[in-house]
Amino acid sequence: MAVMQPAHRPETLPFSAALRSAFLGYCPNCLLGKIFRAPLRPKPACDVCGMLFEHQGETCMATAVILYFLICFGLAVEGLTLGLLFGIFPGFVPLLVLSAAAMFLLLHRPVRGIWVWCLWRMGFLR
């Protein structure tokens, strides 16, 4: 069985292509494997090249911290905007809770993908 080779080496990819690949959750080492097994469940390693996606357990912690700050910033902007436009209305807090959940679902995969690519680019993952 022939091993598929990517069209470009990951190190020589243009920044926009590397960023798109990280957003889509592709392995930075081979560009063929996927980082995620399910929508929110990452794989421990690439199925194609075998590269581990964790570096001493820090990938999960780092993405959690980044997500926390992005969601807090988003909620602060949304809360201030809604508060200034409409005041504190009866569904204000439930709306912010739903917004936080939506932001987590939208940002989790891209943030984790970009972080794995950053660790790979810095030489921590091989």
Solvent accessible surface area in square Angstrom, and as a share of the most:
residue,aa,sasa,rsa
1,M,237,1.06
2,A,92,0.71
3,V,111,0.64
4,M,138,0.62
5,Q,136,0.60
6,P,30,0.19
7,A,104,0.81
8,H,107,0.48
9,R,136,0.49
10,P,5,0.03
11,E,71,0.32
12,T,98,0.57
13,L,30,0.15
14,P,79,0.49
15,F,161,0.67
16,S,73,0.47
17,A,19,0.15
18,A,19,0.14
19,L,68,0.34
20,R,144,0.52
21,S,15,0.10
22,A,2,0.02
23,F,102,0.43
24,L,97,0.48
25,G,2,0.02
26,Y,71,0.27
27,C,0,0.00
28,P,0,0.00
29,N,44,0.23
30,C,13,0.08
31,L,30,0.15
32,L,49,0.24
33,G,4,0.03
34,K,70,0.30
35,I,0,0.00
36,F,11,0.05
37,R,124,0.45
38,A,39,0.30
39,P,101,0.63
40,L,75,0.37
41,R,144,0.52
42,P,38,0.24
43,K,32,0.14
44,P,84,0.53
45,A,25,0.20
46,C,6,0.03
47,D,108,0.56
48,V,73,0.42
49,C,54,0.32
50,G,47,0.45
51,M,6,0.02
52,L,112,0.56
53,F,1,0.00
54,E,59,0.26
55,H,39,0.17
56,Q,166,0.74
57,G,48,0.46
58,E,60,0.27
59,T,0,0.00
60,C,76,0.46
61,M,127,0.57
62,A,20,0.16
63,T,2,0.01
64,A,51,0.40
65,V,67,0.39
66,I,59,0.30
67,L,8,0.04
68,Y,134,0.51
69,F,131,0.54
70,L,75,0.37
71,I,25,0.13
72,C,54,0.32
73,F,141,0.59
74,G,19,0.18
75,L,41,0.20
76,A,53,0.41
77,V,76,0.43
78,E,47,0.21
79,G,12,0.12
80,L,120,0.60
81,T,66,0.38
82,L,30,0.15
83,G,21,0.21
84,L,149,0.74
85,L,121,0.60
86,F,141,0.59
87,G,30,0.29
88,I,133,0.67
89,F,62,0.26
90,P,141,0.89
91,G,31,0.30
92,F,22,0.09
93,V,99,0.57
94,P,78,0.49
95,L,68,0.34
96,L,31,0.16
97,V,93,0.54
98,L,123,0.61
99,S,21,0.13
100,A,25,0.19
101,A,52,0.41
102,A,48,0.37
103,M,37,0.16
104,F,75,0.31
105,L,106,0.53
106,L,133,0.66
107,L,55,0.27
108,H,19,0.08
109,R,73,0.27
110,P,21,0.13
111,V,16,0.09
112,R,11,0.04
113,G,0,0.00
114,I,54,0.27
115,W,60,0.21
116,V,0,0.00
117,W,20,0.07
118,C,51,0.31
119,L,2,0.01
120,W,2,0.01
121,R,146,0.53
122,M,112,0.50
123,G,36,0.35
124,F,101,0.42
125,L,5,0.03
126,R,164,0.60
